[in-house]
């Protein structure tokens, strides 16, 4: 239900729900909720509901409980319809139900049914499903590790392959963002469920390696949604081809820049670039060079990174002026760093600082979404060197970063320090690589893989977030992880397994496979002593994505003590 007006904060003529982070923009309105574009906030009817909230509200659930049960019919049409069926079965008798579904219409459901399961027995469908999943999971092959670790790994890999899910019927039709039926024309597969704020960090970078076509599908899906809706900007949290406005930042810009940098370009690049620019203009740090809001730190840092992503894309497209402009805008993080306090601090529209509470850095929601300034403040992946300079230099940052991890509880559950249960910190372990202490990256990624993941029902310390939590594990356990999507640098860390073989898509990568081999790997041998890439000594704690795409082998020689001379 609509939260009382007292629970809303005003920022740049937009209204932010303190409860869930939903942003109401009067210019856009809420067409899905019956609020026309141009409707002022104060003119919203008191009975306005947002469908996302309504379906879990008590009044709605009460109506469901009191719904009539209709019997004796074989067909019914309408909204909010469910069904159940009963059969008078004998002992050991089986009932088989085959169904077709469609987001488009009944004809689409029929076609999907005929294309997928018509005439097939249950055992055949189950066998084909198993074969399909085995084929998909074989995109990464692992050797070594315990049975527990293998279960965690392949469960995680499975989780990364659920979303963004297919939204097209078998004939290529899908409901467009304009309410009309469109077709992909065989050019791509329409996808839905883009939990952008989560998945740009690990999930989409993982797919650029093992399933680049999915990334291409996603970019095409976001472009067509922006096109069909007439909005001309990218949504940050798409669901069923609609704008939710959930969370913050411009994560689609990260996915786009990362895809293009890695050679995934089968979409209208110029249109995608135009929508990226529009997204920054609509949701960004203009005109003050930061975003004054209750979530000022999160807003400003994430928008700064997204603008840097535009600069990267512009540079590759030969748009030099734009590249320089957005590179400069990527420095906006500096505008909310308080040198007196030595950390990022929320700033008001008049330029003044918000009050600094006691224990400000570890105060959750102080200028941050689902985090505290200590956690969110490390998010300057595109300019680590600049961030380090602001924070007092390399040695000071290393002391602070080490303390950040040392104070993290061993169970990795929700906490004020390295809180793996939520996404803002997911890049932080890899900062040690950038700061000249790669053995700490190795130590902590292995620790996180061991403590934050398990082979049980509650196998993750946080919620899955559309595959992000699992993708972080898959990459870290494989010994490779990006720290800044949009940059082709891949950080090297300590693999959980002895051998990890990544199958590459020949349409995007010529190398066939890329393999990571960890010689002498064990629970105690977590530190890299030396590395060999395709038969040559490799002294850096990172490789380029091009090295992966070209295929080959990265050999890591492991030991039980840090080699403080390797990778610095």
C-alpha positions as CSV (number, residue, x, y, z in Angstrom):
1,X,0.0,0.0,0.0
2,X,1.0,3.6,-0.4
3,X,3.1,4.7,2.5
4,X,2.1,7.8,4.5
5,X,3.5,10.9,3.1
6,X,5.7,11.3,6.2
7,X,7.7,8.3,5.0
8,X,8.8,10.0,1.8
9,X,11.8,12.2,1.2
10,X,12.0,14.9,-1.5
11,X,15.1,15.0,-3.8
12,X,15.4,17.0,-7.0
13,X,11.6,17.1,-7.4
14,X,11.4,13.3,-7.0
15,X,10.0,11.5,-4.0
16,X,11.8,8.6,-2.4
17,X,10.1,6.0,-0.2
18,X,12.2,5.6,2.9
19,X,10.8,2.1,3.4
20,X,11.6,0.4,0.1
21,X,13.6,3.0,-2.0
22,X,10.9,3.4,-4.7
23,X,11.2,6.7,-6.5
24,X,8.1,8.6,-7.6
25,X,8.9,11.0,-10.5
26,X,5.9,13.3,-11.2
27,X,7.1,13.7,-14.8
28,X,6.8,9.9,-15.3
29,X,3.9,9.2,-13.0
30,X,3.0,5.6,-12.4
31,X,1.1,4.4,-15.5
32,X,1.0,0.8,-14.2
33,X,-0.6,2.1,-11.1
34,X,-3.1,4.3,-12.8
35,X,-1.2,7.6,-12.2
36,X,-0.7,9.6,-15.4
37,X,2.6,11.3,-16.3
38,X,2.6,14.9,-15.0
39,X,0.7,14.1,-11.8
40,X,2.0,16.1,-8.9
41,X,2.9,14.1,-5.8
42,X,0.2,16.0,-3.7
43,X,-2.4,15.1,-6.3
44,X,-2.0,11.3,-6.1
45,X,-5.3,9.8,-4.8
46,X,-5.2,8.5,-1.3
47,X,-6.1,5.0,-2.5
48,X,-3.2,4.7,-4.9
49,X,-1.5,1.4,-4.5
50,X,1.7,0.0,-6.1
51,X,1.0,-3.4,-7.4
52,X,4.3,-4.8,-6.1
53,X,3.2,-3.9,-2.5
54,X,-0.5,-4.7,-3.0
55,X,0.0,-8.4,-3.6
56,X,1.5,-8.9,-0.2
57,X,-0.9,-6.6,1.7
58,X,-3.3,-7.9,4.3
59,X,-6.4,-6.5,2.4
60,X,-5.4,-8.3,-0.7
61,X,-4.6,-11.6,1.1
62,X,-8.0,-11.4,2.8
63,X,-9.7,-11.0,-0.5
64,X,-7.9,-14.0,-1.9
65,X,-9.0,-16.1,1.2
66,X,-12.6,-15.1,0.6
67,X,-12.6,-15.7,-3.2
68,X,-15.4,-17.9,-4.5
69,X,-14.7,-21.4,-5.7
70,X,-16.3,-22.1,-9.1
71,X,-16.9,-25.7,-10.1
72,X,-18.3,-27.6,-13.0
73,X,-16.7,-25.6,-15.8
74,X,-13.9,-26.3,-18.2
75,X,-13.0,-22.8,-19.2
76,X,-12.7,-19.4,-17.4
77,X,-11.1,-16.1,-18.3
78,X,-10.2,-13.0,-16.3
79,X,-7.6,-11.6,-13.9
80,X,-6.5,-13.0,-10.5
81,X,-7.6,-16.5,-11.3
82,X,-6.2,-19.6,-9.8
83,X,-7.2,-23.2,-10.0
84,X,-6.9,-26.6,-8.2
85,X,-8.1,-30.0,-9.2
86,X,-8.9,-33.3,-7.5
87,X,-8.7,-36.8,-8.8
88,X,-10.2,-40.0,-7.4
89,X,-7.1,-42.0,-7.7
90,X,-6.3,-45.6,-6.8
91,X,-3.2,-46.7,-4.8
92,X,0.0,-46.0,-6.8
93,X,-2.0,-44.5,-9.7
94,X,-0.2,-41.4,-11.2
95,X,-1.8,-38.3,-12.6
96,X,0.1,-36.4,-15.3
97,X,-0.7,-32.8,-16.1
98,X,0.7,-31.1,-19.1
99,X,0.4,-27.3,-19.4
100,X,1.5,-24.5,-21.7
101,X,2.0,-20.9,-20.6
102,X,2.5,-17.6,-22.3
103,X,3.0,-14.0,-21.4
104,X,1.2,-13.1,-24.7
105,X,-2.1,-15.0,-25.2
106,X,-3.8,-18.4,-25.4
107,X,-2.5,-19.0,-28.9
108,X,1.1,-18.4,-27.6
109,X,0.5,-20.9,-24.8
110,X,-0.7,-23.4,-27.3
111,X,2.3,-22.9,-29.5
112,X,4.7,-23.1,-26.5
113,X,3.0,-26.3,-25.4
114,X,3.3,-27.9,-28.8
115,X,6.9,-26.8,-29.2
116,X,8.1,-28.0,-25.8
117,X,6.1,-30.9,-24.3
118,X,3.2,-32.0,-26.5
119,X,3.1,-35.8,-26.8
120,X,5.9,-36.3,-24.2
121,X,5.6,-38.5,-21.2
122,X,6.6,-37.1,-17.8
123,X,9.8,-39.2,-17.7
124,X,10.8,-37.9,-21.1
125,X,10.3,-34.3,-20.0
126,X,12.3,-34.9,-16.8
127,X,15.1,-36.6,-18.7
128,X,15.3,-33.8,-21.3
129,X,15.3,-31.2,-18.5
130,X,18.2,-33.1,-16.7
131,X,20.1,-33.3,-20.0
132,X,19.6,-29.6,-20.7
133,X,20.8,-28.6,-17.3
134,X,23.8,-30.9,-17.4
135,X,24.7,-29.3,-20.8
136,X,24.4,-25.8,-19.4
137,X,26.3,-26.6,-16.2
138,X,29.1,-28.1,-18.2
139,X,30.0,-24.6,-19.3
140,X,32.4,-24.9,-16.3
141,X,34.1,-28.1,-15.3
142,X,35.9,-28.5,-12.0
143,X,38.3,-31.0,-10.5
144,X,39.4,-31.2,-6.9
145,X,37.7,-29.9,-3.8
146,X,35.4,-31.7,-1.5
147,X,32.0,-33.1,-2.4
148,X,30.6,-30.3,-0.3
149,X,32.4,-27.6,-2.3
150,X,31.4,-29.2,-5.6
151,X,27.7,-29.2,-4.4
152,X,28.0,-25.5,-3.5
153,X,29.7,-24.6,-6.8
154,X,27.2,-26.3,-9.1
155,X,24.2,-25.1,-7.0
156,X,25.6,-21.6,-7.4
157,X,26.2,-22.0,-11.1
158,X,22.6,-23.2,-11.5
159,X,21.4,-20.1,-9.6
160,X,23.2,-17.9,-12.0
161,X,21.3,-19.4,-15.0
162,X,17.8,-18.7,-13.8
163,X,17.6,-15.0,-14.4
164,X,17.3,-13.0,-16.6
165,X,14.7,-15.5,-17.8
166,X,13.1,-15.9,-21.2
167,X,10.1,-13.6,-21.9
168,X,9.4,-14.6,-25.5
169,X,7.0,-17.2,-26.8
170,X,8.2,-20.0,-29.1
171,X,7.2,-17.8,-32.1
172,X,9.3,-14.8,-30.9
173,X,6.4,-12.7,-29.6
174,X,6.4,-10.8,-26.3
175,X,4.4,-8.1,-24.6
176,X,6.2,-4.8,-25.2
177,X,6.7,-1.9,-22.7
178,X,4.0,0.0,-24.7
179,X,1.3,-2.7,-23.9
180,X,1.4,-4.0,-27.5
181,X,2.6,-7.3,-28.8
182,X,6.0,-7.3,-30.5
183,X,8.3,-9.9,-32.0
184,X,12.1,-10.3,-31.8
185,X,12.2,-11.3,-35.5
186,X,14.7,-14.0,-34.5
187,X,17.3,-11.3,-33.7
188,X,17.5,-12.0,-30.0
189,X,15.6,-13.6,-27.1
190,X,13.6,-11.2,-25.0
191,X,14.6,-11.5,-21.3
192,X,13.2,-10.3,-18.1
193,X,14.2,-9.9,-14.4
194,X,17.1,-7.5,-14.4
195,X,18.0,-6.9,-10.8
196,X,20.5,-4.3,-12.0
197,X,21.8,-2.9,-8.7
198,X,22.8,-6.5,-7.7
199,X,23.8,-8.3,-10.9
200,X,26.1,-5.8,-12.6
201,X,28.8,-6.6,-10.1
202,X,29.4,-10.4,-10.7
203,X,26.5,-12.0,-12.4
204,X,26.6,-10.2,-15.7
205,X,30.5,-10.3,-15.9
206,X,30.3,-14.1,-15.3
207,X,27.9,-14.4,-18.2
208,X,30.2,-12.5,-20.5
209,X,32.6,-15.4,-20.1
210,X,30.3,-18.5,-20.2
211,X,27.1,-17.2,-21.9
212,X,27.8,-13.9,-23.9
213,X,24.6,-14.5,-25.9
214,X,22.6,-14.0,-22.8
215,X,24.3,-10.7,-22.2
216,X,23.5,-9.7,-25.7
217,X,19.9,-10.7,-25.2
218,X,19.7,-8.6,-22.0
219,X,21.1,-5.5,-23.7
220,X,18.7,-5.9,-26.6
221,X,15.9,-6.4,-24.1
222,X,16.7,-3.2,-22.2
223,X,17.1,-1.2,-25.4
224,X,13.8,-2.3,-26.8
225,X,12.0,-1.6,-23.5
226,X,13.4,2.0,-23.5
227,X,12.4,2.3,-27.2
228,X,8.9,0.8,-27.0
229,X,8.0,2.7,-23.8
230,X,9.0,6.0,-25.2
231,X,11.0,6.8,-22.1
232,X,14.3,6.6,-23.8
233,X,16.4,5.7,-20.8
234,X,17.5,2.5,-19.2
235,X,15.6,1.0,-16.2
236,X,17.7,0.0,-13.2
237,X,15.4,-2.8,-12.0
238,X,13.3,-4.2,-14.9
239,X,10.6,-6.8,-14.2
240,X,8.2,-8.2,-16.9
241,X,9.3,-5.5,-19.4
242,X,8.3,-2.7,-17.0
243,X,9.9,0.1,-15.1
244,X,10.0,-0.5,-11.3
245,X,12.3,2.4,-10.3
246,X,13.6,0.1,-7.6
247,X,17.0,0.7,-5.9
248,X,19.4,3.3,-7.3
249,X,22.3,4.0,-9.7
250,X,22.3,3.3,-13.4
251,X,23.5,-0.3,-13.5
252,X,22.4,-1.0,-17.1
253,X,25.2,1.4,-18.1
254,X,27.7,-0.9,-16.4
255,X,26.3,-3.9,-18.2
256,X,26.4,-2.1,-21.6
257,X,29.9,-0.8,-21.2
258,X,31.2,-4.2,-20.0
259,X,29.5,-6.0,-22.9
260,X,30.9,-3.6,-25.5
261,X,34.4,-3.7,-24.1
262,X,34.3,-7.5,-24.3
263,X,33.1,-7.7,-27.9
264,X,29.4,-8.3,-27.2
265,X,27.9,-5.9,-29.7
266,X,24.9,-7.4,-31.5
267,X,22.5,-4.6,-30.7
268,X,21.9,-1.1,-31.9
269,X,25.0,0.4,-30.3
270,X,24.2,4.1,-31.2
271,X,20.7,3.8,-29.8
272,X,22.0,2.1,-26.7
273,X,24.6,4.8,-26.2
274,X,21.9,7.5,-26.6
275,X,19.8,5.9,-24.0
276,X,22.8,5.6,-21.7
277,X,23.4,9.3,-21.9
278,X,19.7,10.0,-21.3
279,X,19.8,7.8,-18.2
280,X,22.7,9.8,-16.8
281,X,20.9,13.1,-17.5
282,X,17.7,11.9,-15.8
283,X,19.3,10.1,-12.9
284,X,22.8,11.4,-12.2
285,X,24.9,13.9,-10.3
286,X,24.0,16.9,-12.3
287,X,23.9,19.9,-11.7
288,X,25.7,20.0,-8.4
289,X,28.3,17.3,-9.1
290,X,26.7,15.1,-6.4
291,X,23.2,14.0,-5.4
292,X,21.8,15.6,-2.3
293,X,19.4,13.1,-0.8
294,X,18.9,10.8,2.2
295,X,21.0,8.3,0.2
296,X,23.6,10.9,-0.9
297,X,26.7,8.7,-0.6
298,X,25.2,5.7,-2.4
299,X,23.6,7.9,-5.1
300,X,26.7,10.0,-5.8
301,X,29.2,7.1,-5.8
302,X,27.1,4.8,-8.0
303,X,26.2,7.6,-10.5
304,X,29.9,8.6,-10.7
305,X,30.8,5.0,-11.6
306,X,28.0,4.9,-14.2
307,X,29.2,8.1,-15.8
308,X,32.7,6.6,-16.0
309,X,31.1,3.6,-17.8
310,X,29.7,6.1,-20.4
311,X,33.1,7.6,-20.8
312,X,34.6,4.1,-21.5
313,X,31.9,3.4,-24.1
314,X,32.2,6.8,-25.7
315,X,36.0,6.4,-26.0
316,X,35.6,3.1,-27.8
317,X,33.0,4.7,-30.1
318,X,35.3,7.5,-31.0
319,X,33.2,10.2,-29.2
320,X,36.2,12.0,-27.7
321,X,34.4,15.0,-26.3
322,X,31.8,12.8,-24.6
323,X,34.5,10.6,-23.3
324,X,36.3,13.5,-21.6
325,X,33.0,14.9,-20.3
326,X,31.9,11.7,-18.6
327,X,35.3,10.9,-17.4
328,X,35.2,14.2,-15.5
329,X,31.7,13.4,-14.2
330,X,33.1,10.1,-13.0
331,X,35.1,12.1,-10.5
332,X,32.0,13.3,-8.7
333,X,32.8,11.0,-5.8
334,X,35.4,13.6,-4.7
335,X,32.6,16.1,-4.0
336,X,31.2,14.2,-1.0
337,X,34.5,13.3,0.6
338,X,35.0,15.3,3.8
339,X,38.7,15.5,4.3
340,X,38.2,16.6,7.9
341,X,36.3,13.4,8.8
342,X,38.4,11.4,6.4
343,X,35.4,9.7,4.7
344,X,32.4,10.1,2.5
345,X,29.6,12.2,4.0
346,X,26.1,13.2,2.9
347,X,25.9,16.7,1.5
348,X,22.9,19.0,1.3
349,X,21.8,20.9,-1.8
350,X,23.2,24.2,-0.3
351,X,26.6,22.6,-0.2
352,X,26.7,22.1,3.6
353,X,27.3,18.7,5.2
354,X,24.7,16.7,7.0
355,X,25.4,16.3,10.7
356,X,28.0,13.7,11.5
357,X,26.6,11.2,14.1
358,X,28.7,9.2,16.6
359,X,30.1,6.1,14.8
360,X,29.0,7.6,11.5
361,X,31.0,5.2,9.3
362,X,29.2,2.2,10.8
363,X,25.7,3.8,11.0
364,X,23.5,1.9,8.6
365,X,21.4,4.0,6.2
366,X,23.4,7.1,7.0
367,X,23.6,8.4,3.4
368,X,23.5,4.8,2.1
369,X,21.1,2.2,0.9
370,X,21.2,-1.2,2.6
371,X,24.6,-0.4,4.0
372,X,26.7,2.1,6.0
373,X,29.3,4.6,4.8
374,X,32.2,2.2,5.8
375,X,30.8,-0.4,3.4
376,X,29.6,1.8,0.6
377,X,32.6,4.1,0.7
378,X,34.9,1.6,-0.9
379,X,32.8,1.8,-4.1
380,X,35.1,3.8,-6.4
381,X,36.1,0.9,-8.6
382,X,36.9,3.1,-11.6
383,X,39.4,5.2,-9.8
384,X,41.0,3.3,-6.9
385,X,44.1,5.5,-7.1
386,X,42.1,8.7,-6.7
387,X,40.1,7.1,-3.8
388,X,43.3,6.1,-2.1
389,X,44.8,9.6,-2.4
390,X,41.6,11.1,-0.7
391,X,41.8,8.5,2.1
392,X,45.3,9.4,3.1
393,X,47.5,7.2,0.9
394,X,48.2,3.5,0.4
395,X,49.5,2.6,3.9
396,X,46.6,4.3,5.6
397,X,44.1,2.6,3.4
398,X,45.7,-0.8,3.8
399,X,45.5,-0.4,7.6
400,X,41.8,0.6,7.4
401,X,40.9,-2.1,4.9
402,X,42.7,-4.8,7.1
403,X,40.7,-3.6,10.1
404,X,37.5,-3.7,8.0
405,X,38.0,-7.5,7.5
406,X,39.5,-8.3,10.9
407,X,36.3,-7.0,12.6
408,X,34.1,-9.1,10.4
409,X,32.4,-11.9,12.3
410,X,33.5,-15.4,11.3
411,X,30.0,-16.5,10.4
412,X,29.8,-13.7,7.8
413,X,26.3,-12.9,8.9
414,X,24.8,-9.3,8.6
415,X,27.3,-7.0,10.2
416,X,28.8,-3.4,10.1
417,X,32.0,-4.4,8.3
418,X,32.5,-6.9,5.4
419,X,28.8,-7.7,5.0
420,X,28.9,-10.3,2.2
421,X,25.1,-10.6,2.7
422,X,24.6,-7.4,0.6
423,X,26.2,-6.3,-2.6
424,X,27.9,-2.9,-1.9
425,X,31.0,-4.7,-0.5
426,X,31.4,-7.4,-3.1
427,X,34.3,-5.7,-4.8
428,X,36.2,-4.9,-1.6
429,X,38.3,-8.1,-1.2
430,X,39.8,-7.5,-4.6
431,X,41.1,-4.0,-3.6
432,X,44.1,-5.7,-1.9
433,X,45.2,-6.7,-5.4
434,X,45.1,-3.0,-6.4
435,X,46.9,-1.9,-3.3
436,X,49.9,-4.3,-3.6
437,X,48.9,-7.0,-1.1
438,X,47.4,-9.7,-3.3
439,X,47.9,-12.3,-0.6
440,X,45.2,-10.6,1.4
441,X,42.8,-10.9,-1.6
442,X,43.7,-14.6,-1.7
443,X,43.2,-15.1,2.0
444,X,39.9,-13.3,2.2
445,X,38.2,-14.7,-0.9
446,X,39.0,-18.2,0.2
447,X,37.6,-17.4,3.7
448,X,34.4,-15.9,2.2
449,X,33.9,-18.9,0.0
450,X,34.2,-21.2,3.0
451,X,32.2,-19.2,5.5
452,X,29.5,-17.5,3.5
453,X,28.3,-20.5,1.5
454,X,27.1,-23.9,2.5
455,X,25.4,-27.1,1.1
456,X,22.2,-26.7,3.0
457,X,18.8,-25.0,2.7
458,X,20.2,-21.7,4.1
459,X,23.3,-22.0,1.9
460,X,23.9,-18.3,1.4
461,X,24.4,-15.6,4.1
462,X,22.1,-13.2,2.2
463,X,19.4,-13.6,-0.3
464,X,20.3,-14.7,-3.9
465,X,19.5,-11.4,-5.5
466,X,18.8,-12.9,-9.0
467,X,22.1,-14.8,-9.1
468,X,24.6,-12.1,-7.9
469,X,25.5,-13.9,-4.6
470,X,26.1,-17.2,-6.5
471,X,28.0,-15.6,-9.3
472,X,30.4,-14.0,-6.9
473,X,31.1,-17.5,-5.5
474,X,31.5,-19.1,-9.0
475,X,34.1,-16.5,-10.1
476,X,36.0,-16.3,-6.8
477,X,36.1,-20.1,-6.5
478,X,37.5,-20.2,-10.1
479,X,40.3,-17.7,-9.1
480,X,39.1,-14.9,-11.3
481,X,36.9,-11.9,-10.6
482,X,36.4,-8.4,-12.1
483,X,36.7,-5.5,-9.7
484,X,35.4,-2.9,-12.1
485,X,32.9,-4.0,-14.8
486,X,33.5,-1.9,-17.9
487,X,37.2,-2.5,-17.5
488,X,38.6,-5.7,-19.0
489,X,40.9,-6.3,-16.0
490,X,40.3,-9.6,-14.2
491,X,41.7,-10.0,-10.7
492,X,43.5,-13.2,-9.9
493,X,42.8,-14.8,-6.6
494,X,43.0,-18.2,-4.9
495,X,40.9,-20.9,-6.5
496,X,38.9,-23.3,-4.4
497,X,39.4,-26.1,-6.9
498,X,42.5,-27.7,-8.4
499,X,41.3,-27.2,-12.0
500,X,38.6,-25.0,-13.5
501,X,37.8,-25.2,-17.2
502,X,35.7,-22.4,-18.7
503,X,34.0,-23.3,-22.0
504,X,33.9,-20.3,-24.3
505,X,31.3,-19.5,-26.9
506,X,33.1,-19.6,-30.3
507,X,30.8,-16.9,-31.7
508,X,32.4,-14.5,-29.3
509,X,35.7,-16.0,-28.1
510,X,38.1,-17.9,-30.4
511,X,40.0,-19.7,-27.7
512,X,37.7,-22.7,-27.0
513,X,38.5,-23.0,-23.3
514,X,40.3,-21.2,-20.6
515,X,41.7,-23.3,-17.8
516,X,42.9,-22.3,-14.3
517,X,45.1,-24.9,-12.6
518,X,46.0,-24.7,-9.0
519,X,49.1,-26.9,-8.3
520,X,49.4,-28.0,-4.7
521,X,46.0,-26.6,-3.8
522,X,44.5,-27.5,-0.3
523,X,42.5,-25.9,2.5
524,X,45.8,-24.6,4.0
525,X,47.6,-23.8,0.7
526,X,45.6,-20.7,-0.1
527,X,48.5,-18.4,-1.2
528,X,49.8,-18.1,-4.7
529,X,53.5,-18.5,-4.9
530,X,54.0,-18.0,-8.6
531,X,51.9,-18.0,-11.8
532,X,52.4,-19.2,-15.4
533,X,50.2,-18.0,-18.2
534,X,50.4,-20.1,-21.4
535,X,53.9,-21.3,-20.5
536,X,55.3,-17.9,-19.5
537,X,55.9,-16.5,-16.1
538,X,53.1,-14.2,-15.0
539,X,54.0,-11.7,-12.3
540,X,50.8,-9.6,-12.2
541,X,47.9,-10.3,-9.9
542,X,45.5,-9.8,-12.8
543,X,45.0,-10.7,-16.4
544,X,43.0,-9.1,-19.2
545,X,39.6,-10.5,-20.4
546,X,41.3,-10.9,-23.8
547,X,43.6,-13.5,-22.3
548,X,40.5,-15.5,-21.3
549,X,38.8,-15.0,-24.7
550,X,41.9,-16.2,-26.5
551,X,41.9,-19.4,-24.6
552,X,44.8,-21.0,-22.7
553,X,45.9,-22.0,-19.3
554,X,46.7,-20.1,-16.1
555,X,48.8,-22.2,-13.7
556,X,49.0,-21.1,-10.1
557,X,51.4,-22.7,-7.7
558,X,50.0,-22.7,-4.1
559,X,51.6,-22.6,-0.7
560,X,50.6,-22.1,3.0
561,X,52.4,-18.8,3.5
562,X,52.0,-15.6,1.6
563,X,54.5,-14.8,-1.2
564,X,54.7,-11.1,-0.6
565,X,56.8,-10.6,-3.7
566,X,54.3,-12.0,-6.3
567,X,51.7,-9.9,-7.9
568,X,52.7,-6.5,-6.6
